[in-house]
Amino acid sequence: MSDASYTAPAPSAAAKAPGDARSGSLLGGVVTMLGSGLSNQVGAAVGAHAFGAIGPAGVVAVRQVVAAAVLLPVARPSIRRMTWAQSWPTLLLAAVFACMNLALYTAIDRIGLGLAVTLEFLGPLGVALVASRTRVHLLAALSAAVGVYVLVLPGPSSDYLGIGLALLAAACWAAYILLNRIVGARLPGLQAPAVATSISALLYLPVLFALSEQGRLNALPLVYAITAGVLSSVVPYAADLTVLRHIPARFFGTFMSMHPVWAALAGLVLLGQVLAAHEWIGIVLVALSNAVAVITAKGGKRREAVPPTTYSA
């Protein structure tokens, strides 16, 4: 309908001013992002309850199946029509998904949720900082480095394997961002993540079969793992997809900086993982460094460096 043929209705007393509408949209976006972030980390904490029965690999296997079951019907990828230029980055993305989640969940099992998620967060932060050479971003990088040192306080009792696995998850998250830029330009919508998640789920099927044969995939651990998949994949996927239509990418990225804090709180409340004062200081320093990197990023490029939380933890 063209403007010439449209007669605007008379404004009513209940009609909202544009400013009120924008404020309402922003408030709704904040509430949605808060729910998404908490859901993601609560899901990881709930999944940790199944580690004793089925291990991190079992939880990851169930989560990948749940994510694939959600993404495939939504994206409906045309797998047979994919070219090699579309296939190879998608296959690499599948490997990244398989490695990232296993590394993160194993790190959570060894060093705790707050520390593992904070170290994993260095992945997107590193991508954002490497792309910039400003003085502010250099200071943000130094702040993050100090934060990591204060958080870990390396010593004889440090779990270096757990720390290394969390850093591997961070490298995988950075690789996901870079690969997502490639597949995003070659495949429409969520086709590449849907295919990659499905391939990752297939890779984990032997884990599920082995657990089933051993009688370890019983009701309660399975419920925990499925809940982790729903809270850490399905809910953030739906929430982030909705919120990014109404919220600037920079604002979204700034809010994502709170994920290490949400992880620490979820670990405290749901897993009884009490953090020392230096660990809280380190988490806050890393979170603030990412917030500064997002806020001071030039133009809209930061949007590419902010992956949906669906694929993080």
C-alpha positions in Angstrom: 0.0 0.0 0.0 1.5 3.3 -1.1 1.7 6.4 1.1 -0.7 8.3 -1.3 -3.5 5.8 -0.7 -3.0 5.4 3.0 -4.9 7.5 5.5 -3.4 7.5 9.0 -5.8 6.8 11.8 -6.4 9.6 14.3 -4.0 9.2 17.3 -5.6 7.8 20.4 -4.9 8.7 24.0 -3.4 5.3 24.5 -1.0 5.6 21.5 2.7 5.6 22.4 5.1 8.3 21.3 8.1 7.1 19.2 10.4 7.7 22.1 8.2 5.6 24.4 8.2 2.8 21.8 12.0 2.9 21.5 12.3 2.8 25.3 9.9 -0.1 25.5 11.8 -2.0 22.8 15.2 -1.3 24.6 13.8 -2.4 27.9 12.3 -5.6 26.4 15.7 -6.3 24.7 17.5 -5.9 28.0 15.2 -8.3 29.7 15.5 -10.8 26.9 19.3 -10.6 26.9 19.4 -11.0 30.6 17.2 -14.1 30.4 19.3 -15.4 27.5 22.6 -15.0 29.4 21.2 -16.5 32.6 19.7 -19.4 30.7 23.0 -20.1 28.9 25.0 -20.3 32.1 22.3 -22.0 34.2 22.1 -24.7 31.4 25.9 -25.2 31.7 25.5 -25.6 35.5 22.6 -28.0 35.2 24.6 -30.0 32.6 27.5 -30.2 35.1 25.3 -32.3 37.4 25.4 -35.1 34.8 29.2 -35.2 34.6 29.5 -37.8 37.3 27.2 -40.2 35.4 27.9 -39.6 31.7 30.9 -37.3 31.7 31.4 -34.0 29.8 31.4 -35.9 26.5 28.0 -37.4 27.2 26.5 -34.0 28.1 28.0 -32.5 24.9 26.6 -35.3 22.8 23.1 -34.8 24.1 23.4 -31.1 23.7 24.5 -31.4 20.1 21.5 -33.6 19.3 19.1 -31.1 20.9 20.7 -28.2 19.0 20.5 -30.1 15.7 16.9 -31.0 16.3 16.1 -27.3 16.7 18.2 -25.8 13.9 17.5 -28.3 11.1 13.8 -27.7 10.8 14.3 -24.0 11.1 17.1 -23.6 8.6 16.1 -26.4 6.2 19.5 -26.5 4.5 19.9 -27.8 0.9 22.8 -30.2 1.6 22.9 -31.8 -1.8 23.2 -28.4 -3.5 26.1 -27.2 -1.4 29.3 -26.5 -3.4 32.8 -27.2 -2.3 33.3 -23.5 -1.4 30.3 -23.8 0.9 31.1 -27.3 2.2 34.7 -26.9 3.4 34.1 -24.0 5.9 30.9 -25.8 7.1 32.9 -29.0 7.8 35.5 -26.9 9.7 32.7 -25.3 11.6 31.4 -28.7 12.6 34.8 -29.6 13.9 34.9 -26.4 15.8 31.5 -27.1 17.4 32.6 -30.6 18.4 35.9 -29.4 19.9 34.7 -26.2 21.5 31.9 -27.7 23.6 33.9 -30.7 24.7 36.8 -28.6 25.7 34.6 -26.1 27.6 32.6 -28.8 29.5 35.7 -30.7 30.4 37.3 -27.5 31.7 34.1 -26.7 33.7 34.4 -30.2 35.3 38.0 -29.5 36.3 38.3 -25.8 37.2 34.7 -24.7 37.7 32.1 -22.8 35.6 33.1 -19.2 36.3 36.8 -19.6 35.6 36.2 -21.8 32.5 33.7 -19.4 30.9 35.8 -16.4 31.6 38.8 -17.9 29.9 36.7 -19.1 27.0 35.5 -15.5 26.6 39.0 -14.5 25.6 38.2 -15.9 22.1 35.7 -13.3 20.9 37.6 -10.6 22.9 40.8 -11.6 21.1 39.2 -11.4 17.7 37.8 -7.9 18.5 41.2 -6.6 19.7 43.3 -8.1 16.9 41.2 -6.3 14.4 41.9 -2.9 16.0 45.2 -1.1 16.7 43.8 1.8 18.7 45.4 2.8 22.0 42.1 2.1 23.9 42.0 -1.4 22.6 45.6 -2.0 23.5 44.8 -0.9 27.1 41.8 -3.3 27.0 44.1 -6.1 25.9 46.5 -5.4 28.8 43.5 -5.2 31.2 42.3 -8.6 30.0 45.8 -10.1 30.4 46.0 -8.7 34.0 42.5 -10.0 34.6 43.5 -13.5 33.5 46.6 -13.5 35.6 44.7 -12.4 38.7 42.0 -14.9 38.0 44.3 -17.9 37.6 47.2 -16.8 39.9 49.4 -19.6 38.4 51.1 -21.8 41.0 51.9 -25.4 41.8 48.3 -26.2 42.7 46.9 -24.8 39.4 45.0 -27.2 37.1 46.9 -26.3 34.0 45.1 -29.0 31.9 41.7 -27.5 32.8 43.1 -24.0 32.1 44.5 -25.2 28.8 41.2 -26.8 27.8 39.3 -23.5 28.6 41.8 -21.6 26.4 41.3 -24.3 23.6 37.6 -23.5 23.9 38.5 -19.8 23.5 40.5 -20.5 20.4 37.6 -22.5 19.0 35.2 -19.7 19.7 37.5 -17.3 17.8 37.7 -19.8 14.9 33.9 -20.0 14.9 33.7 -16.2 14.5 36.1 -16.2 11.6 34.4 -19.2 9.9 31.0 -17.8 10.5 32.0 -14.7 8.4 32.9 -17.0 5.5 29.9 -19.3 5.6 27.6 -16.3 6.3 28.6 -14.9 3.0 28.2 -18.2 1.1 25.1 -19.7 2.6 21.9 -17.9 3.6 20.4 -17.7 7.0 21.4 -20.4 9.5 22.0 -23.2 7.0 25.7 -23.5 7.8 25.3 -23.7 11.6 22.5 -26.2 11.1 24.6 -28.5 9.0 27.6 -28.1 11.1 25.7 -28.8 14.3 24.1 -31.9 12.7 27.5 -33.2 11.6 28.9 -32.6 15.1 25.9 -34.5 16.6 26.6 -37.4 14.3 30.2 -37.5 15.4 29.0 -37.8 19.0 26.5 -40.7 18.3 29.1 -43.3 19.3 29.4 -41.7 22.7 25.7 -42.0 23.2 25.7 -45.6 22.0 28.5 -46.5 24.4 26.8 -44.8 27.3 23.6 -46.6 26.5 25.3 -50.0 26.3 27.0 -49.4 29.7 23.6 -48.5 31.2 24.8 -45.0 32.2 22.3 -43.0 30.0 19.5 -43.4 32.5 16.7 -41.0 33.3 18.2 -38.3 35.6 21.5 -37.7 33.8 19.6 -37.6 30.5 17.2 -35.0 31.9 20.1 -32.9 33.1 21.8 -33.1 29.7 18.6 -32.4 27.7 17.9 -29.4 30.0 21.4 -28.1 29.3 20.8 -28.4 25.6 17.5 -26.5 25.9 18.8 -23.8 28.2 22.2 -23.3 26.6 21.2 -23.8 22.9 17.4 -23.5 22.2 16.6 -20.6 24.5 19.6 -18.4 23.7 19.1 -19.1 20.0 15.5 -17.9 20.0 16.2 -15.0 22.3 19.3 -13.7 20.4 17.6 -14.1 17.0 14.7 -11.9 18.3 16.8 -9.4 20.2 19.2 -8.7 17.3 16.3 -7.4 15.2 15.6 -4.6 17.7 18.9 -4.0 19.6 22.1 -2.5 18.1 24.8 -5.1 17.7 27.2 -3.0 19.9 24.7 -2.9 22.7 24.2 -6.6 22.4 28.0 -7.2 22.5 28.3 -5.0 25.6 25.7 -7.0 27.4 27.4 -10.2 26.4 30.4 -9.1 28.4 28.4 -10.0 31.5 28.4 -13.7 30.6 31.5 -14.5 32.8 29.7 -12.9 35.8 26.5 -14.9 35.1 28.6 -18.0 34.9 30.3 -17.3 38.3 26.9 -16.7 39.9 25.4 -19.9 38.3 28.4 -21.9 39.6 27.9 -20.4 43.1 24.2 -20.9 43.4 23.7 -24.2 41.5 27.1 -26.0 42.0 28.3 -24.5 45.2 31.5 -23.2 43.6 32.6 -20.4 45.9 35.1 -18.1 44.2 38.0 -16.3 46.0 38.2 -12.5 45.9 41.0 -12.6 43.3 38.9 -14.7 41.0 36.0 -12.2 41.1 38.5 -9.4 40.4 39.8 -11.3 37.4 36.3 -12.0 36.1 35.3 -8.4 36.4 38.5 -7.2 34.6 38.0 -9.5 31.7 34.3 -8.6 31.4 35.1 -4.8 31.5 37.8 -5.3 28.9 35.3 -6.8 26.5 32.8 -4.1 27.2 35.4 -1.4 26.4 36.4 -3.2 23.2 32.7 -3.3 22.1 31.8 0.2 23.0 34.9 1.7 21.3 34.7 -0.4 18.2 34.3 1.6 15.0 31.2 1.4 12.9 29.1 -1.7 12.7 32.0 -4.2 12.3 31.6 -5.4 15.8 28.4 -7.2 14.9 30.5 -9.9 13.1 32.6 -10.4 16.2 29.6 -11.1 18.4 28.5 -14.6 17.8 25.1 -15.7 19.2 25.4 -17.3 22.6 23.7 -20.4 21.3 27.1 -21.8 20.2 29.3 -20.6 23.1 28.7 -22.5 26.4 
